[in-house]
Amino acid sequence: MGRAAQSAAADGSLLERWFRLKEHGTTVRTEVVAGVTTFMTMAYIIFVNPGIVQETGMPFQAVVIATAVSAAFATILMAFLANYPFALAPGMGLNAYFTFTVVLGRGIPWETALGAVFISGVVFAILTWSRIREAIVDAVPDTLKLAVSAGIGLFIALIGAQNAGIVVDDPATLVALGDITAPGPLLALVGTLITGALLALRVRGAILWGILGTTVLGMMFRQVPLPTSIVQVPRFSDWAPVFGKLDIPGALQLGLFEIILVFLFVDMFDTVGTLIGVSARAGFLDEHGRLPRARQALMADAIGTLGGSVFGTPTVTTYVESTSGVAAGGRTGLTALVVAALFLLSLFFTPLVGLVADAPFATAPALIVVGALMMGVVPRINWENAGEAIPAFITIVSMPFTYSIATGIALGFISYVLIKVLSGKWDEVPWLTYLLAVLFILRFVFL
C-alpha cells in the first residue's frame, strides 16, 4: 500500500473514531456533501449579519470576520461535543433586536450590548450544566416535538419564498404572490423544480446541486455578477475594532436585566425548537422522544454565544438551515466540521461566497424543498385526538404566521396545557410543562 493510500486509510480511521460514521449509517463523502449544502444555505449570514449590525456603528468588515469566526468556533464545538450535524452562527432576529432595540432604541453602546450578550451566555452555560435546559427539551410533549419540526418546515419555506420574491407583503392581504415573471422569483421556481427532480431521482447532493445550478443560471441571465476577484486575505487589523471590545462591567452597572432575559429567552427556545425540529426530521430522537446528548449540544450553543460576544457579534444560535444538510444525508459532527471549515475558508474567498449570499433566489430552492421534506412528520401527529391535534396545529401555523420559532413554541405550550386542563386531563401534563407554559404567558404579558 502506497503512502497516499495509507494516509487516506489513517484519516478514515481517525474520522470513524471521532464521529462513528458506520454506526450512524453514513460515509465521509455524504457528510462532506451535507456540510457543503448546509454552508451554502446559511452563507448569507456572513454578509447579512454585518449589514444589520453595522447600523450600531460597528465596522462592516470587522463584523464579517467576527461572524465567520464565531460560526466556525461554535460549530466545531457542536461537532466534537455532541457529534451532531448542526451548524451555528449569529442568530437572525437576535441581531436585529441587538441593533434596533438595544443599541439604537435604548441608546446603549454596542460594547455594553455585547457585554449583555456575554452575560446571557454565562447564564446559558449554567442552565445547561445544571441540566435545566436539557430538562426543558425533555418536557416538550411528543406531539409538539413533531409539530415544531413541521412548523419549522413551513417557516423556512416561507423564508426562502420571501427572500426570492415569490411571496411578498401586501397591505390588503398581508401576503401575496410576487411577480413570478421577474428574474429572481422565476429562477427560484425553476431551481425548486430542478432540486425536486434531482431528489426524486435520488441524486446524491441534490440540494447542493440545486443551489449551484440555480447560481449558474443566475450568471447566464446576468442576475449574478461575475466576481471581480477570487481571493481576499483577511487581516487582523480589519477585525481589531470589535474583537474583545465587549463591556461586561458596563452591562452589569446598567442592570440590563430585561435585555439579558430577552437574549436568554429567545435564544433558548429558538435553539430548543431547532434542535427538536431538525432531530425529528433526522430521526435522532429516541423512543421516548428525547434527544441523546442534548446537554452537549446545548453547551456548544452556550459556549458559542460566549465566544461570539468576545469575537464581536450578537448571540450565536443553532441554525434551522442545518435541515438542508440533514436532508442531504448528514448524520454526524463531521457535517458540522465541514461547515466550520468552510466558514473559515470563506474569509479568504468572500468574493465567491458573495455570489450565493447576494443571490437569495439561489438558496431559496433549498429552503423550500427542505421545508417540504420536514412536513413528513405530520402523519405521526395524532389528529384524531383534539387535545393533541389542536396544539400541534397552533404550533405549526404560528411559526410562519408570527415569523418566530420561539413564538410558535410558546403558543403551542400554552394551548397544550390549557386544553388538557379544560378537558380534565391535567394529570397527563408533567409539572415542568406547566411551569414552562406559565413562563410563556408571563413572557407575553411583560415582554
N, C-alpha and C positions, 0 to 999 in steps of 0.2 A: 504493500500500500504506500503510495507517494505521500509526501509531506502535506500537500494540499488536502488529500483525502483524509489523512489522519487528523489534520486541524479541523476539518468540517465535522468529522465524527465526534471529536472532543467538544466542539461548540454545541453540537446537537445534544450530547450527553449532559452538558452543563445546563442548557436550556430546559432539558427534561427534568433535571433535579430541581431547578428553581421553580418551574411553572407546572410540572406534572401534566405535560401535553397529552400523553396517551390516556391517562386517567380521565381527562376531560374530552376525549374523542376529537382532538384537533391536531393540526400539524403546524410546523413553523411557517410554511407558505400561507396557510389560511390565516394565521394570526397576523402576519405581516400585511396581507391584503386588508384584513379587518382594521388594523391600525391606521393604514393609509386612508381607508374610507372614512373612519371617524375623524381623522385630522382634516380631511378635505371638507367635511360638513361643518366643522367648527373653526376653520382657519380664519373666518371672518372676524373672530373676536380680536385677532391681532391688530386689526385696524379700527373695528367698531368701538372697542373699549377706550382706546386713546382718543377717538373722536368725541366721545361723550365726556370723558374725564378732563380733557384739556380745557373745558369751559371753566374749571376751577382755577385755572392759571398754571396747571402742571404742564410742562413741555410735552408736546405730542411724541417726539422721537424717544424721549426718556420713558414714557409710558408704554410705547411699543415694546421696548426691551423688557420692561418690568412685566408686561402681560405675558410675553413668551416664556420668560424665565420662571415666573410663578406658576404658569400652567405646567411646564415641564417638571418643576420641583414637586408639585402636588401629585401629578400623575405618576411619577416614579414611586412616590410613597404608596400610592394605590397598588401599583404593580407588585411591589415587594412585601408590603404589609398584609395585603388582603388577597392578592392573586386574582383580581377581577379585571375585566376588560373595560373599566370605567375611566373616562378621562375627566379632568378637572381644569377649570380656568376661572378667571374673574367673572362673576355672575352678572348676566344681563338683568336689569330691573334693580338689582342691588347697586350697580354702578350709577344708575340714574338717580336712585334715592340718595346716594353719597353726594352726587354732584348738585342736583337741583333742589333737594330738600335740606340736606345738612349744610353744605358749603354755601351755595347761593341763597337758599331760603332762610337759613338761620345766621348767615354771616360768620360761620365758623371757619377758621383757616384749614386748608386741606391737610396740613401737617397734623393738626389736632384731630381731624376726622379720621385720618389713618391710625392715630392713637386709639380712637374708639373701636376701630376695626380690630386692632391688635387685642384689646381687652375682651372683645366678644370672642375672639379666637381662643383666649385663655379659658373663658367660660365653656366654650365648646369642648375643649380638651378635658376639663374637669368633669363635665357631664358625661363625656364618653368614657373616661377612665373609671368613673363610678357606675358604669353600665346603665345610666339613666336613659341615654339616647337609644341604646340597644333595646331596653325595655319598651321604649316608645314604639320602635319598629315592630316588636312582637305584639304590642297592644292593638295594632291596626287589624280590624276584623278581616277575615279572608275575602269576603265579598268586596270590601273596599280596596284590598290589595289588587284584585282583578280589575276593579273599576278605575283605579289610579292608572294602571297600565293602559287601558283603553282611552281614558281621558287624556293622557299624555300623547297618545297616538293622534287624537283629533287636534290637540293643541299644536304639536309640531307640524302637522299637515297644514293647519291654518297659518302658522308662521311662514312655512315655505310658500304657500299660495299668496300670502300678503307681500312677502319680500319680492316675489316675481311680478306682482301687479295683477295676478289673476283675480284676487279678491281685493276690493278697495272699499274705503269708507264712503258712506252715503248719508247725507243729513236727514233723508226721509226714512230710510230703511236700515240705518246703521251700517250694513254691509251690502255690497252689490258686486256683480261681475264686472271686472275691469275690461279694458279694451284688448280682447284676446287676439286682435289682428295686429297689435303693436309688436315690435320685435321681441321685447323681453318676455311678455306673457306667452307669446307664440312659441318661442324657443323652450320655455319651461314646460309647456304642454307636450311638445314634441319629445323633449328629454324624458318626461314622465312615461310616455308611451314606449320609448326605446328601453328605458330601465325596466319597465314592467314586462316587456317582451323578453329581455335577457334573463330576468328572473324566472319567467315561465319556461324558458329553455334550459334552466338550471346552469347558466353560465357562471363560473366562479368569478367572484369580484364584480358581479353585475352592477351593483350600486356605484362602485368606483368607476367602472367603465361608463356608466351613465353620466356621471359628473364630468369626466374628461371629454366624452363625446359631445356633450352639450357645450362645453367650453370651446371646443374646436369649431362647432357650428357657429358659435358666437363670433369667433375670429373670422370665419368665412363671410359672415354677414355684417362684419365691421361693428359688432356690438361689444367686442372685447379687443381693446387695442393691443398691438404687439408691444412687448416690453422694450423700453429704450436701453435697458441694461439688464444683466443677469445676476451678477454678484455684487453685494454691498456689504463690506466688512463692518460689523458693529464695533463701536469704540466705547470704552468705559466712561469717557468724558461726556458721551451722549446720555448715559444712564445716571451719572452722578447727581443731577438736580433733584432726583426723587429717591434714590437709594439710601435707606437708613434715615430718612428725614421725618419719620413719624414722631409725634409729640405725645408720649404717654402721660407724663405729668400734667400736661395741659388738659388732656381729656379727663383725667381724674379730678382736677380742680374745677372744671366746668360742671362736673356732675352730670355727664351726658347719659343718665340712666335710660331715658326713653329711647334715645338714638341707639345705644348699645343693645337694648331689648329688641328693637326692630331688626337690627343686623342679626341678632341671635335667632329671633323667631322665624324670620323669612328664610334664612339660610338653613336652619334646622329642618323645616318642613319641606322646603324645596328639595333638599338633599334626600330626606327620607322618602319623599314621593318619587324622586328619580330612581333611587336605589330599588324601591319596591317595584316600580313600573318596569324598569329595564330587566330586573331579575325575574319577574313573572314572565316576560317575553322570552328570556333566555333559558328558563327552566332551572334557575338557581335556587328557588325556594324549596325547602324540604317538605316532608309530608304534613307537617304542622303549619305550613305557610310561613316559616321563619327563614331568614337569610343567614346561612352559615357565615362566620367571620364578619358579621355586621359590625362588631366592635372595631375591628381593624380597619374596615372601610370608612367608618365614621371618624376614626382617629386620623386617617390620612386627610380627610376633609378638614378637620380641625387644625392640624399642623400646617396644612396648605394655606389656610387663612392667616395663621401667624406669619408664615414666610412671605405671603403676598403683601401683607402690610409693611414688612421690612423692605421688600423689594420695591414697593411704591405703587401698589394698586389696591382697589377696594376688595371686598370679600371674595374669596375663591370658593367655588362650589362644584359639585358633581354635575356634569353636563348631560342633558337629555339627549344630545346628539350622539351619545355613546350607543344609542339604539341602532344607529346605522352600522356601526362596527359589529354589533351583536348579530344583526340581520345578515351581515356578510360572513358570519361564522366564528367571530371572535369569542373565545370562552375563557381565556386566562389573562394573567397580568402581562404576558408577552405583547398582547394587543396594546395595552396601556403603555408599555415601554416603548413600542414603536411610535405611538402618538407623542410621547415625551421627546424622543429623539428628533422627530420632525419639527416640533416646536422650536427646539434649539437650532436645528438646521435652518429653519425658516429665517432666523436672524441674518443669515448670510445670503438668502435668496428672497428678500422681501419683494423685489420687482415681480418675480414669478408667482409667489404666493398671492400677491395682489391681484393677479389675473382672475383667480377664482373668488377671492374675498370681495373684490369690487364688482363681481357679476353674480348677483343673487339668483338670477334665473338658472345658473349652472348648478347650484346646490339645492334649489327648490325641488327638483325631481326626487332627490334622495330623501328629503324630509317628507314629501307627500307619500312616496312609496313605503317608507318605513312606518309612517302613520297608519297606512292601510294594513301592514303586516301586524302591527300591535293590536289591531282590533280582533285578532284571532282568539283572544282570551274571553271575549264577550259571551260565547255559548256556555262557558263554565260558570257564569253567574246564575244563581237560582232565580229565574224570572217568575216562577210560579209562587214564590213567597214574597209578598209585598213588603214585608219587613226587611228583606234583603234587597229586593229589586229597586225600590224607590230611592234609598240612599245611594245605591250604585249608580242609578241614572243621574241623580243630582250631582254626584262626584264627576261623572263623565262629562256632562254638558257644562258644568260650571268652569272647568279649566279653560276651554276655548272662549266661553261667553264672558268670563271675567279677566281673561288673559293672564291667569295666575294659577300655577300648580298648587301653591300654598292655600289659596282661597278655595279651590276645589276640594282639597283635603279637609279644610275646616268645615265647609258646608256639609260634606259627606259625614264627618264625625258627628256633628250636631244633629243632623236629620236621623242618623242611625240610632243614636241614643234616645232621642225624643220618641221615635216611632216604637222602639222596644218598650219604653216606659208606658206610653199611652196604650199599647196593646197588651199590657200586663205581663210582658216577658222581660222585666227589668233584671231578673236574676241570671239571664243569659249574657249579660254585659260585664266584663271584668272591671274592677274598680279603677284601674288606670285609664281605661277608655272613658269612664265617666269624668275623671279628672281632666283629661285632655279636652273633652267636649266643653267643660266649664271654662277652661283656659281659652279655647277658641271663641266662646261667647264673650268673654272679657276682652279679648283682642278686638272684636268688632265694636264693643261699647266704648273702649278707651283709646284705641289706636286707629 
